Amino acid sequence: MYHVFIRPLHHPPVESITVAGILHALSDPVRLGIVAELRKEEQGLNCVETASRLSCSMPKSTCSQHYRILREAGVIHSERRGVELTSRVRKKDLDSRYPGLLDAILKAWRKELEG
């Protein structure tokens, strides 16, 4: 019998979330799209569901990397459900630390997309 090592997920405490970390995490258009889709689903989505909604095909490793950056910046919270990770936006935590910041970033991004 063998044991599978599952690496624990790092989620920074609210007081460790920084504006610079949030801005870095959201500096990539794919990550902005991921967060916008996750905001629509309070119960969260997994990587495959989110990529499907974005009509974006990417290798699982690339998707995992995007989610790791968002998670370690404190933008999302992920939890294991079987072999999948389900993630959701840490809206309450972000709004308690930086009221309106995430909404303002997403609103500006949507305005850019509209041209």
C-alpha positions, 0 to 999 in steps of 0.5 A: 500500500502506498500513501499519496501526499496531498500538498496543503493549500495556502490561504493567507489570513485576511490581515496579510492580504495586500493591495500589491498582491491583489493587483499582481494576481489580477494583472493577467486577463485570464485571472481577471476572467476567472475571478469574474466567473467565480464571482457569479457562483457563491458555491464556487467552481472548479478549474474545468467549469471556469475554463469552459465558461471562459471558452478558454482551453488551457492545460490543467497545469496552466489553470492550476498556476492561475488558481495558485496565484489567485489563492496565494494573493488572498483573492480566492479560497479553494477546497478539495472535493474528492480529486477536484478543487472548488474555488470561490472569491473571498469577497467578504474578506476582501471587502473587509480589508479593502472595501470596493477594491475588487468591484472597482477593478472588475468594473474597469476591466469590463469597461475596457472589454467593451471598448 
